[in-house]
Amino acid sequence: MKYVIVSGGVISGIGKGVLASSTGMLLKTLGLRVTSIKIDPYLNIDAGTMSPLEHGECFVLDDGGEVDLDLGNYERYLGISLTRDHNITTGKIYSHVIEKERKGDYLGKTVQVVPHITNAIQEWIERVSRIPVDNSGLEPDVCIIELGGTVGDIESAPFVEALRQFQFRVGIDNFALIHVSLVPVIHGEQKTKPTQAAIKDLRSLGLMPDMIGCRCSTLLEKPTTDKIAMFCHVGVNQVLAIHDVNSTYHVPLLLKEQKMIQYLTKRLKLDELNITSDMKLKGESLFNSWAKLTTQHDRSYETVTIAIVGKYTNLHDSYLSVIKSLEHSAMRCSKKLEIVWVESSDLEPDTEVSNKANFHKAWQLVCRADGILVPGGFGSRGIEGMINAAKWARENNIPYLGVCLGLQVAVIEFSRNVLGIKNANSREFLPELEEDQSAVIYMPEIDKEKMGGTMRLGLRPTIFQENIDKDSTIKRLYGGDDKVYERHRHRYEINLNFIEGCEKNGLQFVGKDEFGQRMEILELDNHPYFVATQYHPEYVSKVLDPSRPFLGLVAAASGCLDSILEQDLRKTTHDF
């Protein structure tokens, strides 16, 4: 097993996740099987109880793991399916060690950070890195490990020490470190001192960088590269210049141009691994497809505008998988994507006087959009605005996609304005609501006391109903499959008492769970594209294989839905 560590210095949020994903993708183009691990040095067991406005979205895996959003990057770039154990947190490690101590597994010894915590980290990495993550069922060849946070922070100290020990545990030929640092531009001059200081800190902790990824807003100048190489004790070919590009999908191409793969091949002796000719051909095909897609996207001039009507719009990373799914779909449709962000509470007519300007601006954005998307969320704030957006899309034939909460508000809106149930709502927002007005109810098996890991989570089947129209757009987008598997994250569901009235009036529940009791997909009759899903299709979207509900939204909004439906849309394995 070969290990490539990606760490960061100077500041957090510098792009380690994209660099780690891009590195893994390039290694995969050699024909290697690649996996990824994300280390998050916080005490939470997982990301499930963290606010999207503080930490960005909570990404959900096949096994129901609620994890850091960077695992979404890995899956999208590498075409793999990870597990909850691929996200290591301080909380998980300490819980594991304390549980062993309570059982007496340490035979009465004093339990300490070194060696017990650091050993637990290393053992976790070795165990998880060998889990098959693609359809081959084989052990990966390379594991990319991203160390979250900033090297030097007290929170990450045990992990840094564990990795220092780990390089000797696995052998120097099997361990490479890429350190990402910031090169700020001040008064037109690229400054190298922050990077020099970051590398000095890294070395003082016992880790030597094999490559330095220099993040800069502009192209890195040669004198800057030479200076960093000289003062950081690396060769010029070990300094990666990573400047701002049109999209993150260009980063693998940027790294390939700088011969990153040649260096890592030599450093880790990758050419000694047993790579079959079929694997090499598959890798070459992956790179060609990637390069073709990004090049075509650069040449796209027609724009499609999608309004995201959400409640966490102040931090766009709250909807990172939604954004990426829209990007993947726009690339497939050869369109430039323009996202307009609409805070759902701004669409509510009883907005305070001080926010009247926001009210008019928000409605102007919604009315001008080619398509409307209402994503998932929790809590009552802004719900009426989402309902208003769904109503606008339904009545004005604007392509609409609702995800999770977006499905629930679509049913509430339809119940109010078509079925005539004026006070229809969800028991999430009004717990004491009467049964005949509760369009959305609490799922009976869900724990109402414990919040972490208690929702309906992970990969589950959705069955297309036999009585649906054979021309159902969403079923055709799924390639005509009778059953699809998608990832879920919800506590509430549609009240079965509302189904008959909705379907008699044209709102069809075309997809249900395997027992026929939970509404998974709705589709409105006689509408260009009005679809909503209880599951989160954005979690399985890949760069080269867009999520089908998102592809339908973007295609309908672009006016090319018919041509997309004419393509071979049979569900792929996501294995590039």
TARARA-V825921 format. One record per residue. N is the residue number from 0. PHI is phi in whole degrees, 0 to 359 (NA if undefined). OMEGA is omega as a letter, one per 40 degrees, with the letter a starting at -180 (999 if undefined). D_CENTER is the distance of its C-alpha to the mean C-alpha in whole Angstrom. Layout:
BEGIN
N/PHI/OMEGA/D_CENTER + N/PHI/OMEGA/D_CENTER
END
This chain:
BEGIN
0/NA/i/26 + 1/258/a/25 + 2/239/i/23 + 3/242/a/21 + 4/263/i/20 + 5/241/i/19 + 6/241/a/20 + 7/220/i/20 + 8/224/i/23 + 9/76/i/25 + 10/220/i/22 + 11/274/i/18 + 12/64/a/15 + 13/268/i/17 + 14/109/i/14 + 15/298/a/14 + 16/298/i/11 + 17/292/i/11 + 18/295/i/15 + 19/298/i/14 + 20/296/a/12 + 21/293/i/15 + 22/298/i/17 + 23/298/a/16 + 24/296/i/16 + 25/294/i/19 + 26/296/i/21 + 27/292/i/20 + 28/291/i/22 + 29/278/a/25 + 30/99/a/24 + 31/276/i/23 + 32/270/a/21 + 33/238/i/18 + 34/232/a/16 + 35/218/i/14 + 36/228/i/14 + 37/245/i/13 + 38/257/i/16 + 39/243/a/16 + 40/277/i/19 + 41/242/a/19 + 42/280/i/21 + 43/301/i/19 + 44/294/i/19 + 45/208/a/15 + 46/272/a/13 + 47/296/a/14 + 48/257/a/17 + 49/268/a/15 + 50/294/i/16 + 51/301/a/13 + 52/285/i/15 + 53/260/a/16 + 54/238/a/13 + 55/84/a/10 + 56/294/i/8 + 57/264/a/8 + 58/269/a/6 + 59/247/a/8 + 60/259/i/10 + 61/305/a/13 + 62/276/i/15 + 63/88/i/14 + 64/297/i/13 + 65/261/a/11 + 66/227/i/10 + 67/295/a/8 + 68/297/a/5 + 69/294/i/6 + 70/294/i/7 + 71/295/i/3 + 72/301/a/5 + 73/300/a/8 + 74/295/a/8 + 75/293/a/7 + 76/281/a/10 + 77/259/a/12 + 78/64/a/12 + 79/238/i/13 + 80/236/a/12 + 81/268/i/12 + 82/242/i/14 + 83/301/a/14 + 84/287/i/17 + 85/283/i/14 + 86/248/a/13 + 87/264/i/17 + 88/239/i/18 + 89/303/i/21 + 90/301/i/22 + 91/296/a/21 + 92/295/a/24 + 93/294/i/26 + 94/298/i/26 + 95/298/a/27 + 96/291/i/29 + 97/296/i/31 + 98/297/i/31 + 99/294/i/33 + 100/296/a/35 + 101/295/i/36 + 102/279/a/37 + 103/84/a/39 + 104/292/a/37 + 105/266/i/38 + 106/55/i/42 + 107/82/i/43 + 108/288/i/42 + 109/289/a/40 + 110/275/a/36 + 111/228/i/35 + 112/300/i/32 + 113/245/e/34 + 114/256/a/34 + 115/290/i/32 + 116/292/a/29 + 117/294/i/29 + 118/294/i/30 + 119/298/i/27 + 120/297/a/24 + 121/296/i/26 + 122/295/i/27 + 123/298/a/23 + 124/299/a/22 + 125/297/a/24 + 126/292/a/24 + 127/287/a/20 + 128/297/a/20 + 129/264/i/23 + 130/287/i/21 + 131/299/a/20 + 132/236/i/17 + 133/230/a/18 + 134/285/i/20 + 135/289/a/23 + 136/72/a/23 + 137/258/i/24 + 138/294/i/24 + 139/296/i/22 + 140/268/a/24 + 141/227/i/21 + 142/240/i/19 + 143/267/a/17 + 144/243/i/17 + 145/261/i/15 + 146/268/a/17 + 147/291/a/16 + 148/78/a/18 + 149/238/i/21 + 150/301/a/24 + 151/110/i/27 + 152/292/a/26 + 153/297/a/27 + 154/297/a/24 + 155/267/a/23 + 156/304/i/27 + 157/298/a/27 + 158/287/i/24 + 159/297/i/26 + 160/295/i/29 + 161/298/i/27 + 162/290/i/26 + 163/300/i/29 + 164/290/a/31 + 165/297/a/28 + 166/298/i/29 + 167/275/i/33 + 168/296/a/32 + 169/262/i/30 + 170/100/a/33 + 171/296/i/32 + 172/282/a/32 + 173/245/a/29 + 174/221/i/27 + 175/228/a/26 + 176/237/i/24 + 177/249/a/22 + 178/253/a/23 + 179/262/a/21 + 180/224/a/23 + 181/263/i/24 + 182/246/a/27 + 183/286/i/28 + 184/250/a/30 + 185/239/a/33 + 186/52/i/36 + 187/82/a/35 + 188/248/i/35 + 189/280/a/32 + 190/261/a/33 + 191/257/a/32 + 192/302/i/33 + 193/302/i/30 + 194/291/i/29 + 195/301/a/32 + 196/294/a/32 + 197/296/i/29 + 198/291/i/30 + 199/297/i/33 + 200/298/a/31 + 201/298/a/29 + 202/295/a/32 + 203/296/i/34 + 204/265/i/32 + 205/93/i/32 + 206/243/a/30 + 207/251/a/30 + 208/288/i/28 + 209/273/i/28 + 210/219/i/26 + 211/242/i/26 + 212/270/a/23 + 213/262/i/24 + 214/275/a/22 + 215/213/a/24 + 216/289/a/24 + 217/236/i/27 + 218/304/a/28 + 219/287/a/29 + 220/282/a/33 + 221/299/i/35 + 222/301/i/37 + 223/293/i/34 + 224/300/a/32 + 225/298/a/36 + 226/294/i/36 + 227/296/i/33 + 228/300/a/34 + 229/292/a/37 + 230/279/i/37 + 231/254/i/34 + 232/61/i/36 + 233/224/i/34 + 234/285/i/35 + 235/300/a/34 + 236/289/i/32 + 237/263/i/29 + 238/259/a/28 + 239/263/i/25 + 240/268/a/25 + 241/242/a/22 + 242/268/i/23 + 243/296/a/21 + 244/235/a/20 + 245/303/i/19 + 246/208/a/16 + 247/295/a/14 + 248/289/i/14 + 249/277/a/18 + 250/300/i/17 + 251/302/i/18 + 252/293/i/21 + 253/295/i/22 + 254/290/i/22 + 255/295/i/24 + 256/301/a/26 + 257/267/i/27 + 258/60/i/28 + 259/300/a/25 + 260/293/i/25 + 261/298/a/29 + 262/294/a/29 + 263/294/i/27 + 264/300/i/29 + 265/288/a/32 + 266/296/a/31 + 267/258/a/29 + 268/54/a/32 + 269/291/a/29 + 270/289/i/32 + 271/271/i/33 + 272/284/a/31 + 273/275/i/32 + 274/250/a/30 + 275/287/i/31 + 276/296/i/32 + 277/296/i/30 + 278/294/i/27 + 279/296/i/28 + 280/296/i/28 + 281/296/i/25 + 282/295/i/23 + 283/297/i/25 + 284/297/i/24 + 285/300/a/20 + 286/295/i/21 + 287/298/i/24 + 288/296/a/21 + 289/296/a/19 + 290/297/i/21 + 291/297/a/23 + 292/296/a/20 + 293/293/i/19 + 294/294/i/23 + 295/299/a/23 + 296/297/i/21 + 297/297/a/23 + 298/267/i/26 + 299/281/a/24 + 300/241/i/26 + 301/286/a/26 + 302/251/i/24 + 303/240/a/22 + 304/252/i/21 + 305/243/i/19 + 306/268/i/19 + 307/266/a/16 + 308/261/a/19 + 309/227/a/17 + 310/240/i/18 + 311/234/a/16 + 312/287/i/16 + 313/291/i/18 + 314/234/a/14 + 315/296/i/12 + 316/295/i/9 + 317/297/a/10 + 318/236/a/8 + 319/301/a/6 + 320/293/i/4 + 321/297/i/8 + 322/300/a/9 + 323/296/i/7 + 324/296/i/9 + 325/295/i/12 + 326/297/i/12 + 327/302/a/12 + 328/291/i/15 + 329/296/i/17 + 330/296/i/17 + 331/295/a/18 + 332/271/a/21 + 333/57/i/22 + 334/234/i/21 + 335/277/a/20 + 336/268/i/18 + 337/238/i/19 + 338/260/i/17 + 339/249/a/19 + 340/264/a/18 + 341/235/i/21 + 342/289/a/21 + 343/301/a/22 + 344/295/i/25 + 345/287/i/27 + 346/270/a/27 + 347/273/a/30 + 348/293/a/33 + 349/269/i/35 + 350/300/a/33 + 351/301/a/35 + 352/306/a/37 + 353/292/a/36 + 354/250/i/32 + 355/301/i/34 + 356/297/i/33 + 357/296/i/29 + 358/300/a/30 + 359/291/i/32 + 360/294/a/29 + 361/298/a/26 + 362/291/i/29 + 363/296/i/29 + 364/294/a/26 + 365/296/a/25 + 366/292/a/28 + 367/272/a/28 + 368/289/i/24 + 369/281/i/24 + 370/207/a/22 + 371/235/i/20 + 372/234/i/17 + 373/248/a/17 + 374/273/a/14 + 375/287/i/14 + 376/172/a/16 + 377/225/i/18 + 378/91/a/22 + 379/274/a/25 + 380/300/i/24 + 381/78/a/24 + 382/294/i/24 + 383/297/i/27 + 384/294/i/26 + 385/296/i/23 + 386/299/i/26 + 387/296/i/28 + 388/293/i/25 + 389/296/i/25 + 390/297/i/29 + 391/299/a/29 + 392/296/a/26 + 393/294/a/29 + 394/282/a/32 + 395/247/i/31 + 396/56/i/30 + 397/267/i/26 + 398/308/a/23 + 399/224/i/21 + 400/229/i/18 + 401/251/a/18 + 402/239/i/15 + 403/59/i/16 + 404/301/i/18 + 405/296/i/18 + 406/288/a/20 + 407/294/i/22 + 408/290/i/23 + 409/295/i/24 + 410/290/i/27 + 411/299/a/28 + 412/298/a/29 + 413/295/a/30 + 414/296/a/32 + 415/288/a/34 + 416/262/i/35 + 417/246/a/36 + 418/278/i/37 + 419/80/i/38 + 420/269/a/37 + 421/300/a/37 + 422/260/i/36 + 423/303/a/33 + 424/198/i/30 + 425/245/i/28 + 426/287/i/29 + 427/295/a/26 + 428/263/i/27 + 429/228/a/31 + 430/302/a/32 + 431/264/a/35 + 432/299/i/35 + 433/297/a/37 + 434/303/a/36 + 435/285/i/37 + 436/246/a/35 + 437/269/i/32 + 438/291/a/30 + 439/233/a/27 + 440/233/i/28 + 441/289/i/27 + 442/291/a/26 + 443/297/a/29 + 444/272/a/27 + 445/278/i/25 + 446/286/a/26 + 447/272/a/27 + 448/262/a/28 + 449/269/a/25 + 450/269/a/21 + 451/284/i/19 + 452/68/a/18 + 453/249/i/21 + 454/281/i/19 + 455/280/a/19 + 456/237/i/15 + 457/92/a/14 + 458/285/a/15 + 459/217/a/18 + 460/278/i/20 + 461/238/a/21 + 462/255/i/25 + 463/289/a/26 + 464/285/a/29 + 465/292/a/33 + 466/271/a/34 + 467/281/i/32 + 468/299/a/33 + 469/298/i/32 + 470/266/i/31 + 471/309/a/28 + 472/298/a/25 + 473/291/i/22 + 474/292/i/24 + 475/295/i/25 + 476/296/i/22 + 477/276/i/21 + 478/78/i/24 + 479/81/i/26 + 480/297/i/25 + 481/277/a/26 + 482/220/i/24 + 483/230/i/20 + 484/246/i/17 + 485/222/a/14 + 486/265/a/12 + 487/244/i/14 + 488/198/a/14 + 489/202/i/17 + 490/246/a/21 + 491/241/a/22 + 492/215/i/24 + 493/286/i/26 + 494/291/a/30 + 495/299/a/32 + 496/292/a/35 + 497/264/a/33 + 498/295/a/32 + 499/301/a/35 + 500/297/i/36 + 501/296/a/33 + 502/290/i/33 + 503/296/a/37 + 504/256/i/36 + 505/105/i/33 + 506/264/a/30 + 507/264/i/29 + 508/267/a/27 + 509/280/i/27 + 510/230/i/24 + 511/227/i/25 + 512/289/a/24 + 513/294/i/26 + 514/259/i/29 + 515/72/a/29 + 516/254/a/29 + 517/243/a/25 + 518/278/a/24 + 519/254/a/21 + 520/223/i/21 + 521/241/a/24 + 522/213/a/25 + 523/269/i/28 + 524/293/i/31 + 525/55/i/33 + 526/223/a/30 + 527/306/i/28 + 528/188/i/25 + 529/229/a/24 + 530/229/i/21 + 531/216/a/19 + 532/232/i/18 + 533/285/i/18 + 534/280/a/15 + 535/251/a/11 + 536/294/a/11 + 537/295/a/8 + 538/289/a/6 + 539/247/i/8 + 540/290/i/9 + 541/237/a/10 + 542/303/a/11 + 543/263/a/15 + 544/211/a/14 + 545/296/i/13 + 546/301/a/12 + 547/292/i/16 + 548/300/i/16 + 549/291/i/14 + 550/300/i/16 + 551/297/i/19 + 552/299/a/19 + 553/294/i/19 + 554/295/i/21 + 555/295/i/24 + 556/291/i/23 + 557/269/a/24 + 558/81/a/27 + 559/237/a/26 + 560/298/a/25 + 561/299/a/28 + 562/291/i/28 + 563/294/a/24 + 564/293/i/26 + 565/282/a/28 + 566/281/i/26 + 567/282/a/25 + 568/252/i/22 + 569/299/a/23 + 570/300/i/20 + 571/273/a/19 + 572/275/a/18 + 573/68/i/15 + 574/268/a/17 + 575/288/999/18
END
